[in-house]
Amino acid sequence: HQGKIGVKFNVGTDDIAIEEVNAIINDGKYHVVRFTRSGGNATLQVDNWPVIERYPA
């Protein structure tokens, strides 16, 4: 993923993916990653970057 973080999870019939494309995490520093999921809905945040939200159709 070239220094980026993503999560893929299965909701029974589909794989759902969410990725933070702006934050680079392979810089040798510690990072805070927050992931939440409720059914097929998910949020992902790295450090203080904006929260990425995924609400599949």
PDB file of N, H, CA, C and O in Angstrom:
ATOM      1  N   HIS A   1       0.809  -1.209   0.000  1.00  0.00           N
ATOM      2  CA  HIS A   1       0.000   0.000   0.000  1.00  0.00           C
ATOM      3  C   HIS A   1       0.846   1.265   0.000  1.00  0.00           C
ATOM      4  O   HIS A   1       0.302   2.354   0.177  1.00  0.00           O
ATOM      5  N   GLN A   2       2.105   1.164  -0.184  1.00  0.00           N
ATOM      6  H   GLN A   2       2.547   0.279  -0.328  1.00  0.00           H
ATOM      7  CA  GLN A   2       3.005   2.309  -0.354  1.00  0.00           C
ATOM      8  C   GLN A   2       2.920   3.314   0.790  1.00  0.00           C
ATOM      9  O   GLN A   2       2.827   4.520   0.559  1.00  0.00           O
ATOM     10  N   GLY A   3       2.953   2.806   2.041  1.00  0.00           N
ATOM     11  H   GLY A   3       3.029   1.826   2.228  1.00  0.00           H
ATOM     12  CA  GLY A   3       2.960   3.691   3.198  1.00  0.00           C
ATOM     13  C   GLY A   3       1.600   4.203   3.611  1.00  0.00           C
ATOM     14  O   GLY A   3       1.507   5.128   4.418  1.00  0.00           O
ATOM     15  N   LYS A   4       0.552   3.624   3.077  1.00  0.00           N
ATOM     16  H   LYS A   4       0.628   2.872   2.422  1.00  0.00           H
ATOM     17  CA  LYS A   4      -0.800   4.038   3.423  1.00  0.00           C
ATOM     18  C   LYS A   4      -1.491   2.901   4.167  1.00  0.00           C
ATOM     19  O   LYS A   4      -1.057   1.751   4.095  1.00  0.00           O
ATOM     20  N   ILE A   5      -2.568   3.223   4.883  1.00  0.00           N
ATOM     21  H   ILE A   5      -2.921   4.157   4.941  1.00  0.00           H
ATOM     22  CA  ILE A   5      -3.262   2.196   5.650  1.00  0.00           C
ATOM     23  C   ILE A   5      -4.688   2.035   5.146  1.00  0.00           C
ATOM     24  O   ILE A   5      -5.358   3.003   4.787  1.00  0.00           O
ATOM     25  N   GLY A   6      -5.124   0.795   5.130  1.00  0.00           N
ATOM     26  H   GLY A   6      -4.579   0.008   5.422  1.00  0.00           H
ATOM     27  CA  GLY A   6      -6.485   0.493   4.712  1.00  0.00           C
ATOM     28  C   GLY A   6      -7.011  -0.693   5.486  1.00  0.00           C
ATOM     29  O   GLY A   6      -6.248  -1.453   6.082  1.00  0.00           O
ATOM     30  N   VAL A   7      -8.326  -0.843   5.473  1.00  0.00           N
ATOM     31  H   VAL A   7      -8.946  -0.226   4.989  1.00  0.00           H
ATOM     32  CA  VAL A   7      -8.997  -1.951   6.148  1.00  0.00           C
ATOM     33  C   VAL A   7      -9.987  -2.551   5.165  1.00  0.00           C
ATOM     34  O   VAL A   7     -10.674  -1.827   4.444  1.00  0.00           O
ATOM     35  N   LYS A   8     -10.057  -3.877   5.139  1.00  0.00           N
ATOM     36  H   LYS A   8      -9.498  -4.465   5.725  1.00  0.00           H
ATOM     37  CA  LYS A   8     -11.062  -4.566   4.344  1.00  0.00           C
ATOM     38  C   LYS A   8     -11.784  -5.532   5.272  1.00  0.00           C
ATOM     39  O   LYS A   8     -11.143  -6.282   6.009  1.00  0.00           O
ATOM     40  N   PHE A   9     -13.129  -5.519   5.239  1.00  0.00           N
ATOM     41  H   PHE A   9     -13.649  -4.911   4.640  1.00  0.00           H
ATOM     42  CA  PHE A   9     -13.895  -6.425   6.088  1.00  0.00           C
ATOM     43  C   PHE A   9     -15.066  -6.978   5.295  1.00  0.00           C
ATOM     44  O   PHE A   9     -15.482  -6.401   4.289  1.00  0.00           O
ATOM     45  N   ASN A  10     -15.592  -8.105   5.761  1.00  0.00           N
ATOM     46  H   ASN A  10     -15.254  -8.574   6.577  1.00  0.00           H
ATOM     47  CA  ASN A  10     -16.654  -8.799   5.052  1.00  0.00           C
ATOM     48  C   ASN A  10     -17.951  -8.645   5.828  1.00  0.00           C
ATOM     49  O   ASN A  10     -17.970  -8.813   7.048  1.00  0.00           O
ATOM     50  N   VAL A  11     -19.028  -8.330   5.135  1.00  0.00           N
ATOM     51  H   VAL A  11     -19.013  -8.193   4.145  1.00  0.00           H
ATOM     52  CA  VAL A  11     -20.337  -8.178   5.767  1.00  0.00           C
ATOM     53  C   VAL A  11     -21.277  -9.316   5.369  1.00  0.00           C
ATOM     54  O   VAL A  11     -22.497  -9.149   5.370  1.00  0.00           O
ATOM     55  N   GLY A  12     -20.713 -10.452   5.035  1.00  0.00           N
ATOM     56  H   GLY A  12     -19.722 -10.587   5.035  1.00  0.00           H
ATOM     57  CA  GLY A  12     -21.504 -11.631   4.712  1.00  0.00           C
ATOM     58  C   GLY A  12     -21.622 -11.888   3.222  1.00  0.00           C
ATOM     59  O   GLY A  12     -21.476 -13.026   2.777  1.00  0.00           O
ATOM     60  N   THR A  13     -21.883 -10.850   2.449  1.00  0.00           N
ATOM     61  H   THR A  13     -22.002  -9.926   2.811  1.00  0.00           H
ATOM     62  CA  THR A  13     -22.020 -11.032   1.003  1.00  0.00           C
ATOM     63  C   THR A  13     -21.009 -10.215   0.221  1.00  0.00           C
ATOM     64  O   THR A  13     -20.743 -10.511  -0.944  1.00  0.00           O
ATOM     65  N   ASP A  14     -20.445  -9.198   0.843  1.00  0.00           N
ATOM     66  H   ASP A  14     -20.662  -8.958   1.789  1.00  0.00           H
ATOM     67  CA  ASP A  14     -19.517  -8.305   0.150  1.00  0.00           C
ATOM     68  C   ASP A  14     -18.315  -7.988   1.022  1.00  0.00           C
ATOM     69  O   ASP A  14     -18.402  -7.974   2.250  1.00  0.00           O
ATOM     70  N   ASP A  15     -17.188  -7.732   0.362  1.00  0.00           N
ATOM     71  H   ASP A  15     -17.117  -7.744  -0.635  1.00  0.00           H
ATOM     72  CA  ASP A  15     -16.027  -7.165   1.047  1.00  0.00           C
ATOM     73  C   ASP A  15     -16.126  -5.648   0.941  1.00  0.00           C
ATOM     74  O   ASP A  15     -16.364  -5.106  -0.138  1.00  0.00           O
ATOM     75  N   ILE A  16     -15.941  -4.974   2.064  1.00  0.00           N
ATOM     76  H   ILE A  16     -15.748  -5.414   2.941  1.00  0.00           H
ATOM     77  CA  ILE A  16     -15.983  -3.519   2.115  1.00  0.00           C
ATOM     78  C   ILE A  16     -14.570  -3.031   2.410  1.00  0.00           C
ATOM     79  O   ILE A  16     -13.924  -3.538   3.326  1.00  0.00           O
ATOM     80  N   ALA A  17     -14.081  -2.053   1.648  1.00  0.00           N
ATOM     81  H   ALA A  17     -14.606  -1.640   0.904  1.00  0.00           H
ATOM     82  CA  ALA A  17     -12.731  -1.516   1.844  1.00  0.00           C
ATOM     83  C   ALA A  17     -12.814  -0.034   2.176  1.00  0.00           C
ATOM     84  O   ALA A  17     -13.663   0.693   1.662  1.00  0.00           O
ATOM     85  N   ILE A  18     -11.909   0.391   3.047  1.00  0.00           N
ATOM     86  H   ILE A  18     -11.218  -0.201   3.464  1.00  0.00           H
ATOM     87  CA  ILE A  18     -11.782   1.803   3.391  1.00  0.00           C
ATOM     88  C   ILE A  18     -10.294   2.091   3.517  1.00  0.00           C
ATOM     89  O   ILE A  18      -9.564   1.307   4.124  1.00  0.00           O
ATOM     90  N   GLU A  19      -9.833   3.204   2.954  1.00  0.00           N
ATOM     91  H   GLU A  19     -10.426   3.841   2.462  1.00  0.00           H
ATOM     92  CA  GLU A  19      -8.400   3.506   2.940  1.00  0.00           C
ATOM     93  C   GLU A  19      -8.160   4.995   3.150  1.00  0.00           C
ATOM     94  O   GLU A  19      -8.879   5.839   2.614  1.00  0.00           O
ATOM     95  N   GLU A  20      -7.141   5.298   3.934  1.00  0.00           N
ATOM     96  H   GLU A  20      -6.557   4.613   4.369  1.00  0.00           H
ATOM     97  CA  GLU A  20      -6.670   6.681   4.103  1.00  0.00           C
ATOM     98  C   GLU A  20      -5.568   6.889   3.079  1.00  0.00           C
ATOM     99  O   GLU A  20      -4.514   6.258   3.170  1.00  0.00           O
ATOM    100  N   VAL A  21      -5.791   7.757   2.110  1.00  0.00           N
ATOM    101  H   VAL A  21      -6.647   8.269   2.036  1.00  0.00           H
ATOM    102  CA  VAL A  21      -4.835   7.920   1.015  1.00  0.00           C
ATOM    103  C   VAL A  21      -3.887   9.096   1.204  1.00  0.00           C
ATOM    104  O   VAL A  21      -2.913   9.222   0.462  1.00  0.00           O
ATOM    105  N   ASN A  22      -4.151   9.961   2.181  1.00  0.00           N
ATOM    106  H   ASN A  22      -4.942   9.859   2.784  1.00  0.00           H
ATOM    107  CA  ASN A  22      -3.313  11.148   2.365  1.00  0.00           C
ATOM    108  C   ASN A  22      -2.208  10.966   3.400  1.00  0.00           C
ATOM    109  O   ASN A  22      -1.107  11.486   3.220  1.00  0.00           O
ATOM    110  N   ALA A  23      -2.479  10.241   4.473  1.00  0.00           N
ATOM    111  H   ALA A  23      -3.373   9.818   4.619  1.00  0.00           H
ATOM    112  CA  ALA A  23      -1.506  10.083   5.554  1.00  0.00           C
ATOM    113  C   ALA A  23      -0.474   9.020   5.186  1.00  0.00           C
ATOM    114  O   ALA A  23      -0.837   7.910   4.798  1.00  0.00           O
ATOM    115  N   ILE A  24       0.792   9.352   5.306  1.00  0.00           N
ATOM    116  H   ILE A  24       1.087  10.254   5.622  1.00  0.00           H
ATOM    117  CA  ILE A  24       1.889   8.405   5.064  1.00  0.00           C
ATOM    118  C   ILE A  24       2.325   7.851   6.419  1.00  0.00           C
ATOM    119  O   ILE A  24       2.652   8.612   7.330  1.00  0.00           O
ATOM    120  N   ILE A  25       2.328   6.520   6.548  1.00  0.00           N
ATOM    121  H   ILE A  25       2.063   5.902   5.808  1.00  0.00           H
ATOM    122  CA  ILE A  25       2.634   5.937   7.856  1.00  0.00           C
ATOM    123  C   ILE A  25       3.926   5.125   7.886  1.00  0.00           C
ATOM    124  O   ILE A  25       4.258   4.562   8.930  1.00  0.00           O
ATOM    125  N   ASN A  26       4.655   5.046   6.797  1.00  0.00           N
ATOM    126  H   ASN A  26       4.385   5.503   5.950  1.00  0.00           H
ATOM    127  CA  ASN A  26       5.911   4.289   6.799  1.00  0.00           C
ATOM    128  C   ASN A  26       7.104   5.226   6.976  1.00  0.00           C
ATOM    129  O   ASN A  26       8.126   5.087   6.303  1.00  0.00           O
ATOM    130  N   ASP A  27       6.956   6.186   7.894  1.00  0.00           N
ATOM    131  H   ASP A  27       6.126   6.299   8.440  1.00  0.00           H
ATOM    132  CA  ASP A  27       7.998   7.187   8.116  1.00  0.00           C
ATOM    133  C   ASP A  27       8.812   6.933   9.377  1.00  0.00           C
ATOM    134  O   ASP A  27       9.583   7.798   9.793  1.00  0.00           O
ATOM    135  N   GLY A  28       8.655   5.749   9.998  1.00  0.00           N
ATOM    136  H   GLY A  28       8.029   5.047   9.660  1.00  0.00           H
ATOM    137  CA  GLY A  28       9.424   5.404  11.188  1.00  0.00           C
ATOM    138  C   GLY A  28       8.894   6.019  12.472  1.00  0.00           C
ATOM    139  O   GLY A  28       9.532   5.884  13.516  1.00  0.00           O
ATOM    140  N   LYS A  29       7.749   6.691  12.432  1.00  0.00           N
ATOM    141  H   LYS A  29       7.231   6.801  11.584  1.00  0.00           H
ATOM    142  CA  LYS A  29       7.152   7.318  13.610  1.00  0.00           C
ATOM    143  C   LYS A  29       5.934   6.523  14.062  1.00  0.00           C
ATOM    144  O   LYS A  29       5.362   5.747  13.296  1.00  0.00           O
ATOM    145  N   TYR A  30       5.542   6.730  15.332  1.00  0.00           N
ATOM    146  H   TYR A  30       6.006   7.360  15.954  1.00  0.00           H
ATOM    147  CA  TYR A  30       4.313   6.132  15.835  1.00  0.00           C
ATOM    148  C   TYR A  30       3.120   6.916  15.318  1.00  0.00           C
ATOM    149  O   TYR A  30       3.184   8.136  15.171  1.00  0.00           O
ATOM    150  N   HIS A  31       2.026   6.207  15.044  1.00  0.00           N
ATOM    151  H   HIS A  31       1.973   5.216  15.164  1.00  0.00           H
ATOM    152  CA  HIS A  31       0.803   6.831  14.557  1.00  0.00           C
ATOM    153  C   HIS A  31      -0.389   6.274  15.321  1.00  0.00           C
ATOM    154  O   HIS A  31      -0.346   5.148  15.819  1.00  0.00           O
ATOM    155  N   VAL A  32      -1.444   7.061  15.412  1.00  0.00           N
ATOM    156  H   VAL A  32      -1.478   7.975  15.008  1.00  0.00           H
ATOM    157  CA  VAL A  32      -2.695   6.632  16.028  1.00  0.00           C
ATOM    158  C   VAL A  32      -3.679   6.324  14.909  1.00  0.00           C
ATOM    159  O   VAL A  32      -3.944   7.164  14.049  1.00  0.00           O
ATOM    160  N   VAL A  33      -4.219   5.108  14.931  1.00  0.00           N
ATOM    161  H   VAL A  33      -4.004   4.425  15.629  1.00  0.00           H
ATOM    162  CA  VAL A  33      -5.197   4.688  13.929  1.00  0.00           C
ATOM    163  C   VAL A  33      -6.498   4.356  14.653  1.00  0.00           C
ATOM    164  O   VAL A  33      -6.515   3.556  15.588  1.00  0.00           O
ATOM    165  N   ARG A  34      -7.581   4.978  14.212  1.00  0.00           N
ATOM    166  H   ARG A  34      -7.567   5.629  13.453  1.00  0.00           H
ATOM    167  CA  ARG A  34      -8.900   4.723  14.790  1.00  0.00           C
ATOM    168  C   ARG A  34      -9.789   4.131  13.698  1.00  0.00           C
ATOM    169  O   ARG A  34      -9.952   4.721  12.630  1.00  0.00           O
ATOM    170  N   PHE A  35     -10.364   2.957  13.977  1.00  0.00           N
ATOM    171  H   PHE A  35     -10.232   2.477  14.845  1.00  0.00           H
ATOM    172  CA  PHE A  35     -11.272   2.297  13.040  1.00  0.00           C
ATOM    173  C   PHE A  35     -12.538   1.931  13.789  1.00  0.00           C
ATOM    174  O   PHE A  35     -12.475   1.342  14.868  1.00  0.00           O
ATOM    175  N   THR A  36     -13.692   2.275  13.225  1.00  0.00           N
ATOM    176  H   THR A  36     -13.744   2.753  12.349  1.00  0.00           H
ATOM    177  CA  THR A  36     -14.969   1.847  13.796  1.00  0.00           C
ATOM    178  C   THR A  36     -15.798   1.213  12.694  1.00  0.00           C
ATOM    179  O   THR A  36     -15.674   1.543  11.515  1.00  0.00           O
ATOM    180  N   ARG A  37     -16.651   0.289  13.127  1.00  0.00           N
ATOM    181  H   ARG A  37     -16.752   0.021  14.085  1.00  0.00           H
ATOM    182  CA  ARG A  37     -17.517  -0.390  12.171  1.00  0.00           C
ATOM    183  C   ARG A  37     -18.860  -0.665  12.823  1.00  0.00           C
ATOM    184  O   ARG A  37     -18.928  -1.069  13.984  1.00  0.00           O
ATOM    185  N   SER A  38     -19.921  -0.445  12.071  1.00  0.00           N
ATOM    186  H   SER A  38     -19.866  -0.118  11.128  1.00  0.00           H
ATOM    187  CA  SER A  38     -21.269  -0.809  12.484  1.00  0.00           C
ATOM    188  C   SER A  38     -21.965  -1.362  11.250  1.00  0.00           C
ATOM    189  O   SER A  38     -22.386  -0.606  10.375  1.00  0.00           O
ATOM    190  N   GLY A  39     -22.085  -2.678  11.184  1.00  0.00           N
ATOM    191  H   GLY A  39     -21.744  -3.293  11.895  1.00  0.00           H
ATOM    192  CA  GLY A  39     -22.611  -3.306   9.974  1.00  0.00           C
ATOM    193  C   GLY A  39     -21.655  -3.057   8.824  1.00  0.00           C
ATOM    194  O   GLY A  39     -20.467  -3.360   8.932  1.00  0.00           O
ATOM    195  N   GLY A  40     -22.151  -2.513   7.728  1.00  0.00           N
ATOM    196  H   GLY A  40     -23.117  -2.267   7.640  1.00  0.00           H
ATOM    197  CA  GLY A  40     -21.304  -2.198   6.582  1.00  0.00           C
ATOM    198  C   GLY A  40     -20.718  -0.801   6.620  1.00  0.00           C
ATOM    199  O   GLY A  40     -19.906  -0.445   5.767  1.00  0.00           O
ATOM    200  N   ASN A  41     -21.122  -0.002   7.603  1.00  0.00           N
ATOM    201  H   ASN A  41     -21.782  -0.291   8.296  1.00  0.00           H
ATOM    202  CA  ASN A  41     -20.614   1.364   7.731  1.00  0.00           C
ATOM    203  C   ASN A  41     -19.303   1.361   8.498  1.00  0.00           C
ATOM    204  O   ASN A  41     -19.140   0.599   9.451  1.00  0.00           O
ATOM    205  N   ALA A  42     -18.371   2.207   8.089  1.00  0.00           N
ATOM    206  H   ALA A  42     -18.503   2.826   7.315  1.00  0.00           H
ATOM    207  CA  ALA A  42     -17.065   2.223   8.743  1.00  0.00           C
ATOM    208  C   ALA A  42     -16.474   3.623   8.719  1.00  0.00           C
ATOM    209  O   ALA A  42     -16.780   4.433   7.844  1.00  0.00           O
ATOM    210  N   THR A  43     -15.615   3.890   9.706  1.00  0.00           N
ATOM    211  H   THR A  43     -15.366   3.232  10.417  1.00  0.00           H
ATOM    212  CA  THR A  43     -14.825   5.119   9.715  1.00  0.00           C
ATOM    213  C   THR A  43     -13.374   4.747   9.975  1.00  0.00           C
ATOM    214  O   THR A  43     -13.084   3.764  10.656  1.00  0.00           O
ATOM    215  N   LEU A  44     -12.473   5.540   9.429  1.00  0.00           N
ATOM    216  H   LEU A  44     -12.708   6.339   8.876  1.00  0.00           H
ATOM    217  CA  LEU A  44     -11.040   5.331   9.601  1.00  0.00           C
ATOM    218  C   LEU A  44     -10.388   6.697   9.753  1.00  0.00           C
ATOM    219  O   LEU A  44     -10.645   7.614   8.973  1.00  0.00           O
ATOM    220  N   GLN A  45      -9.540   6.819  10.770  1.00  0.00           N
ATOM    221  H   GLN A  45      -9.331   6.074  11.404  1.00  0.00           H
ATOM    222  CA  GLN A  45      -8.800   8.068  10.970  1.00  0.00           C
ATOM    223  C   GLN A  45      -7.374   7.730  11.357  1.00  0.00           C
ATOM    224  O   GLN A  45      -7.143   6.857  12.193  1.00  0.00           O
ATOM    225  N   VAL A  46      -6.425   8.414  10.755  1.00  0.00           N
ATOM    226  H   VAL A  46      -6.613   9.123  10.076  1.00  0.00           H
ATOM    227  CA  VAL A  46      -5.009   8.283  11.082  1.00  0.00           C
ATOM    228  C   VAL A  46      -4.541   9.612  11.646  1.00  0.00           C
ATOM    229  O   VAL A  46      -4.701  10.662  11.023  1.00  0.00           O
ATOM    230  N   ASP A  47      -3.950   9.547  12.858  1.00  0.00           N
ATOM    231  H   ASP A  47      -3.820   8.694  13.364  1.00  0.00           H
ATOM    232  CA  ASP A  47      -3.481  10.750  13.550  1.00  0.00           C
ATOM    233  C   ASP A  47      -4.606  11.789  13.590  1.00  0.00           C
ATOM    234  O   ASP A  47      -5.724  11.465  13.992  1.00  0.00           O
ATOM    235  N   ASN A  48      -4.332  13.010  13.188  1.00  0.00           N
ATOM    236  H   ASN A  48      -3.424  13.273  12.862  1.00  0.00           H
ATOM    237  CA  ASN A  48      -5.347  14.065  13.210  1.00  0.00           C
ATOM    238  C   ASN A  48      -5.883  14.401  11.819  1.00  0.00           C
ATOM    239  O   ASN A  48      -6.469  15.465  11.615  1.00  0.00           O
ATOM    240  N   TRP A  49      -5.681  13.498  10.871  1.00  0.00           N
ATOM    241  H   TRP A  49      -5.205  12.635  11.036  1.00  0.00           H
ATOM    242  CA  TRP A  49      -6.253  13.688   9.542  1.00  0.00           C
ATOM    243  C   TRP A  49      -7.773  13.593   9.651  1.00  0.00           C
ATOM    244  O   TRP A  49      -8.278  13.007  10.609  1.00  0.00           O
ATOM    245  N   PRO A  50      -8.514  14.155   8.692  1.00  0.00           N
ATOM    246  CA  PRO A  50      -9.981  14.043   8.735  1.00  0.00           C
ATOM    247  C   PRO A  50     -10.434  12.581   8.715  1.00  0.00           C
ATOM    248  O   PRO A  50      -9.770  11.715   8.147  1.00  0.00           O
ATOM    249  N   VAL A  51     -11.566  12.335   9.341  1.00  0.00           N
ATOM    250  H   VAL A  51     -12.105  13.039   9.803  1.00  0.00           H
ATOM    251  CA  VAL A  51     -12.150  10.995   9.387  1.00  0.00           C
ATOM    252  C   VAL A  51     -12.656  10.630   7.993  1.00  0.00           C
ATOM    253  O   VAL A  51     -13.346  11.416   7.343  1.00  0.00           O
ATOM    254  N   ILE A  52     -12.300   9.424   7.547  1.00  0.00           N
ATOM    255  H   ILE A  52     -11.740   8.786   8.076  1.00  0.00           H
ATOM    256  CA  ILE A  52     -12.808   8.877   6.288  1.00  0.00           C
ATOM    257  C   ILE A  52     -14.029   8.033   6.638  1.00  0.00           C
ATOM    258  O   ILE A  52     -13.960   7.175   7.517  1.00  0.00           O
ATOM    259  N   GLU A  53     -15.139   8.271   5.958  1.00  0.00           N
ATOM    260  H   GLU A  53     -15.195   8.968   5.243  1.00  0.00           H
ATOM    261  CA  GLU A  53     -16.363   7.528   6.219  1.00  0.00           C
ATOM    262  C   GLU A  53     -16.723   6.684   5.008  1.00  0.00           C
ATOM    263  O   GLU A  53     -16.549   7.104   3.863  1.00  0.00           O
ATOM    264  N   ARG A  54     -17.227   5.487   5.281  1.00  0.00           N
ATOM    265  H   ARG A  54     -17.367   5.146   6.210  1.00  0.00           H
ATOM    266  CA  ARG A  54     -17.630   4.576   4.197  1.00  0.00           C
ATOM    267  C   ARG A  54     -19.019   4.057   4.519  1.00  0.00           C
ATOM    268  O   ARG A  54     -19.211   3.347   5.506  1.00  0.00           O
ATOM    269  N   TYR A  55     -19.986   4.412   3.688  1.00  0.00           N
ATOM    270  H   TYR A  55     -19.830   4.989   2.886  1.00  0.00           H
ATOM    271  CA  TYR A  55     -21.362   3.955   3.838  1.00  0.00           C
ATOM    272  C   TYR A  55     -21.782   3.297   2.534  1.00  0.00           C
ATOM    273  O   TYR A  55     -22.282   3.974   1.635  1.00  0.00           O
ATOM    274  N   PRO A  56     -21.587   1.981   2.416  1.00  0.00           N
ATOM    275  CA  PRO A  56     -21.885   1.311   1.145  1.00  0.00           C
ATOM    276  C   PRO A  56     -23.378   1.377   0.809  1.00  0.00           C
ATOM    277  O   PRO A  56     -24.232   1.448   1.692  1.00  0.00           O
ATOM    278  N   ALA A  57     -23.658   1.351  -0.472  1.00  0.00           N
ATOM    279  H   ALA A  57     -22.964   1.294  -1.190  1.00  0.00           H
ATOM    280  CA  ALA A  57     -25.058   1.417  -0.935  1.00  0.00           C
ATOM    281  C   ALA A  57     -25.757   0.094  -0.731  1.00  0.00           C
ATOM    282  O   ALA A  57     -26.935  -0.039  -1.061  1.00  0.00           O
TER     283      ALA A  57
END
